[in-house]
Amino acid sequence: MRLLFTKENMYTASGFVFDSFATDQADFRAVSDDDFNAAFATLAQAARQQIKGATGGALRSGGTGQVTTRLYANLDALRPLLDRLDIRLGLLPATALTVPAKKFGLKTLRDRLAARDAEASSRALTVLQQAIIDNLTALKTKGYTAAEQTQLVALHTAIDADNATQNTGLNVNTAATGAEETDYRALNTLLGKIMRTGRLLYKTNKQKRQQYEAAAILKRVQAAGPAAEGGPV
């Protein structure tokens, strides 16, 4: 369903329409009291108030964006640890390791890091950490430290936590955005009913008819400017 006004203008524009409707309600009720009675007017105002605090997905995604920034920073922080580990693996003879060096999965992990794929990076990190544990004695002979191992584990934990938070935030944002869309469509349906009836009801009265025409209403919204952000009540 196409909205009669943009979401930014919907609250203010609907205020102008409902003000006109309140003034002309007797004429509307004379046409159809079942459709335009007091209960309908209450429903319309409630629908308008429902969108008053709508923030939109862009604002809600701000928090998720901060988590994403931190997540990417932690993914990037893994790179120097992997490079130093790669050097040490190259210095060790194959017979000193329980598995071939390629089984540590450094290439796979680097590829996933480059793709910013946190979940796949986490799986590759799990493989890597186990390989390090299995070969810790050999790696220590080439300078691998407990501090590096601790840092790797800490980054893995932080990445998993932020990835989970990000996924939850995206789910919440999607649900909230869907609810807002439903509210806008509900208000739009009521506006459409009033505006269509008003245009036909005052077809020969240009001044009155324009109070129910989207283009004329939008001009009133623009003329009101930021000071009328809340619109008529």
C-alpha positions in Angstrom: 0.0 0.0 0.0 1.4 3.4 -1.0 1.2 6.0 1.7 -0.7 9.2 1.0 2.2 11.2 2.7 5.8 10.4 3.6 6.3 9.0 7.1 8.0 12.3 8.0 4.9 14.2 7.1 2.2 11.7 8.0 1.6 12.9 11.6 1.3 16.6 10.7 -0.7 16.0 7.5 -3.1 13.7 9.3 -3.7 16.5 11.9 -4.8 18.9 9.2 -7.1 16.3 7.7 -8.6 15.3 11.0 -9.1 19.0 11.9 -11.1 19.5 8.7 -13.0 16.3 9.3 -14.0 17.5 12.8 -15.3 20.7 11.4 -17.2 19.0 8.6 -18.3 15.9 10.5 -22.0 16.6 10.3 -21.7 16.6 6.5 -19.8 13.3 6.6 -22.3 11.7 9.0 -25.2 12.9 6.8 -23.7 10.8 4.0 -23.1 7.7 6.2 -23.4 7.8 10.0 -22.2 4.3 10.3 -18.9 5.1 8.6 -18.2 8.6 10.1 -19.7 8.6 13.5 -18.0 9.5 16.8 -16.5 6.1 17.2 -14.8 6.5 13.8 -13.4 9.9 14.9 -12.0 8.4 18.1 -10.4 5.5 16.1 -8.8 8.0 13.7 -7.3 10.1 16.4 -6.0 6.9 18.2 -4.4 5.8 14.9 -2.7 9.1 14.6 -1.3 9.1 18.1 0.0 5.6 17.5 2.6 6.9 15.1 3.6 9.9 17.1 6.6 8.3 18.8 7.7 6.3 15.8 11.5 6.5 15.5 12.1 4.6 12.3 14.6 1.8 11.7 17.5 4.2 11.0 17.5 5.5 14.5 17.0 2.1 16.1 19.9 0.7 14.1 22.3 3.2 15.7 22.9 1.0 18.7 23.5 -2.0 16.5 25.9 0.0 14.4 28.1 0.6 17.5 28.2 -3.1 18.3 29.1 -3.8 14.6 32.0 -1.3 14.8 33.4 -3.0 17.9 32.9 -6.4 16.4 34.9 -5.5 13.3 37.6 -4.0 15.5 38.0 -7.2 17.4 38.0 -9.2 14.1 40.8 -7.0 12.9 42.7 -7.4 16.2 43.1 -11.1 15.4 45.3 -10.5 12.4 48.6 -9.8 14.1 48.1 -12.8 16.4 47.5 -15.0 13.4 50.6 -13.6 11.6 52.9 -14.4 14.5 51.4 -17.8 14.9 51.9 -18.5 11.2 55.6 -17.5 11.5 56.1 -20.0 14.3 54.3 -22.8 12.5 56.7 -22.2 9.6 59.7 -22.5 11.9 58.6 -25.8 13.3 59.3 -29.1 11.6 56.2 -31.0 10.5 57.2 -33.9 12.9 56.8 -31.5 15.9 53.1 -31.0 15.2 50.2 -33.3 15.8 48.6 -32.2 12.5 49.9 -30.5 9.4 50.2 -26.7 9.8 47.4 -26.1 7.2 45.0 -28.0 9.5 45.2 -25.1 12.0 42.9 -23.3 9.5 44.7 -20.0 9.3 43.8 -19.4 5.6 40.1 -20.2 6.2 40.1 -17.9 9.2 41.8 -15.0 7.3 39.3 -15.4 4.5 36.4 -15.2 6.9 37.9 -12.2 8.6 38.2 -10.5 5.3 34.6 -11.2 4.6 33.5 -9.8 8.0 31.8 -13.1 8.7 31.7 -13.3 12.5 30.0 -16.6 12.8 32.3 -18.4 10.3 35.3 -16.7 11.9 34.1 -18.0 15.3 33.9 -21.6 14.0 37.4 -21.3 12.5 38.7 -19.9 15.8 37.4 -22.9 17.6 39.4 -25.2 15.3 42.5 -23.0 15.7 42.3 -22.8 19.5 42.1 -26.6 19.8 45.0 -27.0 17.4 47.0 -24.6 19.5 46.2 -26.5 22.7 47.2 -29.8 21.1 50.5 -28.3 20.0 51.2 -25.8 22.8 54.5 -27.4 23.9 55.9 -27.2 20.4 54.7 -23.7 19.8 56.3 -22.5 23.0 59.7 -23.6 21.8 59.3 -20.9 19.1 58.2 -18.1 21.5 54.4 -18.6 21.6 53.3 -17.1 24.9 50.5 -17.6 27.4 49.6 -13.9 26.9 49.0 -14.4 23.2 46.8 -17.5 23.9 44.8 -15.5 26.5 44.3 -12.6 24.0 43.1 -15.0 21.3 40.6 -16.6 23.6 39.4 -13.2 24.9 38.9 -11.9 21.4 37.0 -15.0 20.4 34.7 -14.5 23.5 34.1 -10.8 22.6 33.4 -11.6 19.0 30.8 -14.2 19.9 29.2 -11.9 22.4 29.0 -9.0 20.0 27.8 -11.2 17.2 24.9 -12.5 19.4 24.1 -8.9 20.5 24.1 -7.8 16.8 21.8 -10.6 15.8 19.4 -9.9 18.6 19.4 -6.2 17.8 18.6 -6.8 14.1 15.7 -9.1 15.1 14.3 -6.5 17.5 14.7 -3.8 14.8 13.0 -5.8 12.2 10.1 -6.6 14.5 9.7 -3.0 15.6 9.9 -1.7 12.0 7.2 -4.2 11.0 4.9 -2.9 13.8 5.5 0.7 12.7 4.6 -0.2 9.1 1.4 -1.7 10.3 0.6 1.5 12.3 1.3 3.7 9.3 -0.9 1.6 7.0 -3.7 1.6 9.5 -3.6 5.4 9.7 -3.2 5.7 5.9 -6.4 3.6 5.4 -8.4 6.0 7.6 -7.0 9.1 6.0 -7.8 7.7 2.5 -11.4 7.1 3.6 -11.8 10.6 4.8 -10.0 12.3 2.0 -11.8 10.4 -0.8 -15.2 11.2 0.8 -14.2 14.8 1.4 -13.1 15.4 -2.2 -16.4 14.0 -3.6 -18.5 15.6 -0.9 -17.1 19.1 -1.7 -16.5 18.5 -5.4 -18.0 21.8 -6.4 -16.4 23.8 -3.5 -12.8 24.2 -4.4 -11.8 25.7 -1.0 -13.3 22.9 0.9 -12.2 20.2 -1.5 -8.6 21.2 -1.2 -8.7 20.5 2.5 -8.9 16.8 1.5 -6.4 16.8 -1.4 -3.0 15.5 -0.7 -1.1 18.1 -2.7 -2.9 21.0 -1.0 -2.4 19.4 2.4 1.3 18.9 1.8 1.7 22.6 0.9 0.2 23.4 4.3 2.6 21.0 6.0 5.6 22.6 4.2 4.3 26.1 5.0 4.0 25.3 8.7 7.7 24.3 8.8 9.6 22.8 11.7 7.8 24.8 14.3 4.6 22.7 13.5 6.4 19.4 13.8 3.8 18.0 16.1 1.0 19.2 13.8 -2.5 20.1 14.8 -4.1 18.2 17.7 
